[in-house]
Structures are given as C-alpha cells and as structure tokens.
Amino acid sequence: MDRFAKYHPLVNFFYFALVIAFSMALRHPVSQGISLLCAVCYAAQTEGKRAVLFSLKWCLPIMLLTALMNPAFSHEGVTILLYFPTGNPLTLESILYGLSAGVLLSTVMLWFLSFNRVITSDKFIYLFGRIIPAMSLVLSMTLRFIPKCKAQLELTVDAQKSIGRDMTQGSLLHRTKLAVTVLSIMVTWTLENAIESADSMKSRGYGLKGRTAFSIYRFDERDKLALLFLTFCGFYLLCGMLVSAFGFRYFPSIRYVGLNTVTLSFQFVYLILCMMPVVLNGAEERKWKAIHSKM
Amino acid sequence: MKRFFTLILTLSLLFSLCACQGNFSKADLKEPIAIGEDGTVAQQLLTQIKEENAICVFTGESNGLHYEWTVFGSDISAPTEINLGLQVTKTAEGDIQLTLLQPKAFGFSAPLSVFLDTEWTAQSATAYDGDKAVAAVSLTGSKTTVLNLTLDGSVGTLVIRPDPLPQSDGAEDSSVSDTSGDPAADADTSATPENSDGKDKYHTDPIPEGKPKPAEPEDQEVNTATAYTCTFSIECSTILNNLPQLDEDKLEMVPSGGVILPATTVTFYEGESVFDVLQRVCRENGIHMESSWTPMYNSAYIEGIHNLYEFDCGSLSGWMYRVNGWYPNYGCSRYQLQDGDTVEWRYTCDLGNDVGGKNLF
C-alpha cells in the first residue's frame, strides 16, 4: 500500500527531484547515511523482499568495489597507509572517498528503484507532455522498451524453436548462427515497432497545439500542503548548503563541519524530507488498522 | 495549518541568518594587507591570524621595490606587536641590503619575498649577517627576480649576495665525457635515432651542448655496490607569491617558507635516475608523492608532491626538476644521476618561467 504514490504527479516528481538532487550534492556522511536509510526503508515498504534483495545483491558489491577501486587510481591524501608496487601511496582519504562514492551510487540506484514504480509513464507524460512533448514520449517509450523487448525476445525464441531452430542445442557454430537470426529479427522488430509507435502518436495529434490529454489527476488540498512542505524543505536545505552546514572535504585531509544545533537542524530537515513517503504510508496503515479494529 | 508553516518558515530564515553572521563578522585575511608607513602590525591582527590558522600576506614597498611577508598562523606561538617594515637598498656591488625595522626576533619563522626590478643570472643566493650566512635564498620570478628567504630570528641588516653558478663549463664537459666512455651510454645514443624534426623517439628536443644525454630507464642496471651521494631538495616558494590562485583546500599543505625538504645529502647507487631517488627520498621522509608512467616520454611524470598537485596553483602550475642548475628537457626517469649532483624539485606557477626555466616552453 503506497499512499504517497497516489498524490498528484507533481508532488511525486518534485519529491524525487529534491531527494535525488540532494543525495548527490550532500557529501556529509550523516546526510549520506540518512538518504541511504530512507531509500532502503521506502523501497522495503513498497517493494518488500525484492528491494532488500536488490540492495544486498547490487548495492553492497558496488559500495565495496568503489571503496577498493578509488584508491587504485587516486593517491591524494595526507594519511599514507602503505605503498603500491608502482611506488604510489595508498591513502586513507581515497578509501573513504571511494566508500562515500559507493554509498552515493547505491543510494541513487535505490531511489530510482522507487522512482520507476511511483512515476509511471502516464504520470511522466502527464507532467511533461505539454512542456517537452517529443522528449517525454521518447523517454516513456525507452522506459517501456526494455520490458517490451524482453517479452518479444521470448516470443521470437519460442517461435523459432517451434520451427526446429532450437538455440539450446547443437554445436557452438550452429547455435551462434541461430542466435544471429534471432538478433536480426529483434532488430527489425524494434525499428518497425518504433516507427509504428511514432506514426500512431502522430496520427492521434500528439503534441499539437490546443490538444488536451485525458488525466485522472486532481490537485487537492493535501497536494498543496505536500508541495508547500517540499518547497520549504528544499529552501531550507539550500540555505544549509549556502552556509556550508553540510561541508565535508576529503582531500587532501578530511575536514568537516561539526554537528551543532544549527547543522543538526539542517540534517533533521533532510531526514524528514527523505522520510516523508515512509511516514505517510505508515500513518495510512495505522489509520486503516484502527478503523479495522473498531468494526 | 498555514500559520504553522509560516512559523516554521520564519524560524528557518532566522536560523540561516544566524549561521551567516558567524561567517562575516571577522576581518578578511585572504586579501593581502598593506604595511603602513611605520611598519607596525598590531598584536590583535596576529592573534586573529593564529586563531584562524590563516596564511596572511603583508605587502610593502621600499625604494620602489615591492616586498611581501607571508605569515603562517600555525607558526605563531605568542602573538606580540611586530614591525614588518623593511628598507631595501642596492649596494654598489649589485647585492641587496635589507634593513629590518623590527628590533628583536619575530618569534616565528617569517617567509619574505623581495621583488627586484632586475634579473639575476645566479641560480640561488645567500643572506649574510656580516660574514655569517643566515638563510638560503631561492630565486623565482619570470622577467625580474624574486628573492625568497625565511628569517628565523635574525634581525638588523642583512646582505643578499648571489651564489656563484654551481658548475663551470669545463667541469660539465668532463662529467659528460665520463658517461660517453661508458659502453651503456654509447648504446643508448645509437638506440635513439633522431627523427627528421631533430627530436628523438620520445619527443625530446636536441640536448644542449655539454649536458648529459637521456638514459632510458629500461637499459639501466642499478649497481648497489657503488654508492654515491647527491644533494636533494624540494621547495614550492612560488606558491607563496601566488596564494590567491591556490586551491583553497590546499592552503594547509603549503609549508611555511615554502620548503618541503631542505637541501639534504642523500645516498644513491650507480645507475639510478632522479625519479628513483625522488621516490626513495619521499618515502623515507614520509612525504606524499604521486607519479604516473608516461610511455610517450618513456618516463614517470610527477603529478604531485606533498599533496600539492599540478594545476593546484593556476593552470600553468606543476613540478619541475633542476640538476646542477639546468632544467633537463626530458623526464626524470631518464636522467641518470652522477656523484655529487644537486637536484632541486621546484613548484612552478608559470610553466617554469618563474623558477628560472624559461627556455623550456
């Protein structure tokens, strides 16, 4: 049950734009931790087991990989731990920077996992169809393309199998030949499909002036409040960035802004911004259960 | 509900304003401060420099010559009122005489740069108090010479005299004939045929007459049985004269006086290149150094020493090396050291023009 996804698309999009932008801009470990925690919480709340599996299977290795890869290429930093065979130093700062980059990468990946589910292509078209018609159509077509292509591939492989071209048997050369045939079929289908979609949208007058699009979205009082809240959070965090309340520097030595009342207030606002959908969904569930028990 | 939001909004504004005020209440130490007529600097200002751990530049002028003090907050132990006034005069012999208005020692090491209106041909100079040498002076500057020295407790009148050039031509010739007598060196010269444009296969312009030819690192064998010594130093005094250009995060990496490694005698083995020795010296002294191998020039490229990297002080900055007063026009892995060589690693902020390597680019 995702109540946040039922808000107006503008609210949804604004939320993700803010959260993803701040996740990339704020390099303070506390902010990074907040963002990662909230991304995991939200994904786990709406996707359940799948999100946890995703974070374990993809995010953890990415974090470790970047933490190991960064010091192999960057040797800046004052704390020299040991020396590589090339004579360049391995520094603590570059390891920590790599770790931070890994956390950033997996946080943004997790946010996009939720983004893809909440901002469906109809919401995207609704938001951007009038401002950037061509771009939003291309985007939603591209996003739709991957699952569509996967289904068509399965269909093609099955059809080929039924006429005696089984890709799973035979010599390597034979199998490669069949695979190339399937690839050629797929490429043809893709091109044809793209042209067909474009033609069909054109024939419907997509993107023409004065043309309206059907939508079931209403901008309610709760959306207004949510938007106001998001604007306030965005403004407050921007102020925080301007006074460098999130300051954290890795090179050449680690220097950071300590946690005091002012900086903590910025971190707290960031936390409630990131936690917004989780809190909304939790409140909704509690309300539902409360009604249920009264009956 | 709306009232609640307005309340939060005003509170947030107040918060951010409070945070802003903290930043603007103090005097700006990033801009150079002009020294007044009498040269005195208040104790309060030094206290502020110490508290902010800032690097502050004081500028003054005497007899038409500009001079700069670079005061490091980390060096000041007890702030007192000091006098940074200076009288710069040229003596009849062409030396520079400095008369400090400060009656007693500063209590901290004070790097001083004097901008001359002429160019000195010397590679380095020394400051003398009477007959006693008190400080080594490094020379920078592109068209006119800048004298950089650090005064540690010496006051009164100092005379800066250029040092004689490190080696006469005759001595260099003999060292070259030494290497050409070596069969390995002969093989090198035959192995690197010159291209039609006069460059060798690693894009090196012809080596000036009397200077050692590059020796390819892959042909060199280090003979640990024969140990030699050379003088090694690493300095970045040009940064002190270009502080506004320096990446702010790197300010703390600039050593006071601009000297990372003072001239040190180091032992090396026959067949080792400048790069080999630099790597070992940095490692032994705990100095950070990053290099990358460049196959095009068949040499290592020094990206940064002491966390001061190329491009950190303007787009024309980086590390250069000088052996016996000459900036080789090839990489440091290809320069084979001889016994008694003097190697200087210097940071340039102007493609070498400010450290006496103007003929290179």
Interface residues (C-beta under 8 A of the other chain):
Chain A: H75 E76 G77 V78 I80 Y83 T86 G87 N88 P89 T91 L225 L228 F229 F232 F235 Y236 C239 G240 L242 V243 A245 R249 F251 P252 S253 V262 S265 V269
Chain B: M1 F5 I8 L9 S12 L13 F15 S16 C18 A19 C20 N23 D249 K250 E252 M253 Q279 R283 G286 H288 M289 E290 S291 W293 G304 N307 Y309
